């Protein structure tokens, strides 16, 4: 959906290395638990970096108003056709 940042790519690589290391370990060993905790920390960092972008309420309001304006104008143009004959009488800006 969205392009990955360098941080996300590096975190994915580290998670993959840790998962490959898990394949070589016994599930009952202490090192297995340490690696699982490391993977969970890496995953937590990855999700935090993804949702770092916050949109201010002012920006959201401006975008919503612009979309409303475009839709309102499109609806008006659909209901009220503008004839091409009247455009010839309009003074053109220089």
C-alpha positions as CSV (number, residue, x, y, z in Angstrom):
1,X,0.0,0.0,0.0
2,X,2.5,2.6,1.1
3,X,6.2,2.4,0.2
4,X,8.4,1.1,3.1
5,X,10.9,3.4,4.7
6,X,14.5,2.5,5.2
7,X,13.8,1.8,8.9
8,X,11.0,-0.6,8.0
9,X,13.2,-2.4,5.5
10,X,16.0,-2.8,8.1
11,X,13.5,-3.9,10.8
12,X,12.1,-6.5,8.4
13,X,15.6,-7.8,7.7
14,X,16.4,-8.1,11.4
15,X,13.1,-9.9,12.0
16,X,13.8,-12.3,9.2
17,X,17.3,-13.0,10.6
18,X,15.8,-13.7,14.0
19,X,13.2,-16.0,12.6
20,X,15.8,-17.9,10.7
21,X,17.8,-18.2,14.0
22,X,14.7,-19.7,15.7
23,X,14.7,-22.6,13.2
24,X,18.1,-23.7,14.5
25,X,17.2,-23.5,18.2
26,X,15.3,-25.9,20.4
27,X,11.9,-24.5,21.6
28,X,12.8,-25.4,25.2
29,X,16.1,-23.6,25.3
30,X,16.6,-20.2,27.1
31,X,18.1,-18.7,24.0
32,X,14.8,-19.4,22.1
33,X,12.9,-17.3,24.6
34,X,15.4,-14.5,24.2
35,X,15.1,-14.5,20.4
36,X,11.3,-14.5,20.7
37,X,11.4,-11.5,22.9
38,X,13.8,-9.8,20.5
39,X,11.4,-10.5,17.6
40,X,8.5,-9.0,19.6
41,X,10.5,-5.9,20.3
42,X,11.4,-5.5,16.7
43,X,7.8,-6.0,15.7
44,X,6.7,-3.3,18.2
45,X,9.2,-0.9,16.8
46,X,8.0,-1.6,13.3
47,X,4.4,-0.9,14.1
48,X,5.3,2.3,16.0
49,X,7.3,3.6,13.0
50,X,4.4,2.9,10.7
51,X,1.8,5.0,12.6
52,X,4.1,7.9,13.3
53,X,2.4,10.1,10.8
54,X,-0.3,12.2,12.4
55,X,-2.7,14.6,10.6
56,X,-3.6,17.8,12.2
57,X,-7.3,18.6,12.6
58,X,-6.8,21.8,10.6
59,X,-5.4,19.9,7.6
60,X,-8.3,17.4,7.8
61,X,-10.8,20.2,7.9
62,X,-9.3,21.9,4.8
63,X,-9.2,18.7,2.9
64,X,-12.8,17.9,3.8
65,X,-13.9,21.4,2.8
66,X,-12.1,21.2,-0.6
67,X,-13.7,17.8,-1.3
68,X,-17.1,19.2,-0.4
69,X,-16.6,22.2,-2.7
70,X,-15.6,20.0,-5.6
71,X,-18.6,17.7,-5.2
72,X,-20.9,20.7,-4.8
73,X,-19.6,22.3,-8.0
74,X,-19.9,19.0,-9.9
75,X,-23.5,18.6,-8.7
76,X,-24.4,22.2,-9.7
77,X,-22.8,21.7,-13.2
78,X,-24.8,18.5,-13.6
79,X,-28.1,20.1,-12.7
80,X,-27.6,23.5,-14.3
81,X,-26.0,23.2,-17.8
82,X,-24.1,26.3,-18.9
83,X,-24.7,27.2,-22.5
84,X,-21.7,27.9,-24.7
85,X,-23.4,31.0,-26.4
86,X,-23.0,33.2,-23.4
87,X,-19.2,32.8,-23.1
88,X,-18.6,34.9,-26.2
89,X,-19.9,38.0,-24.5
90,X,-17.6,37.7,-21.5
91,X,-14.6,40.1,-21.6
92,X,-11.4,38.1,-21.6
93,X,-8.6,39.1,-19.2
94,X,-5.5,40.4,-20.7
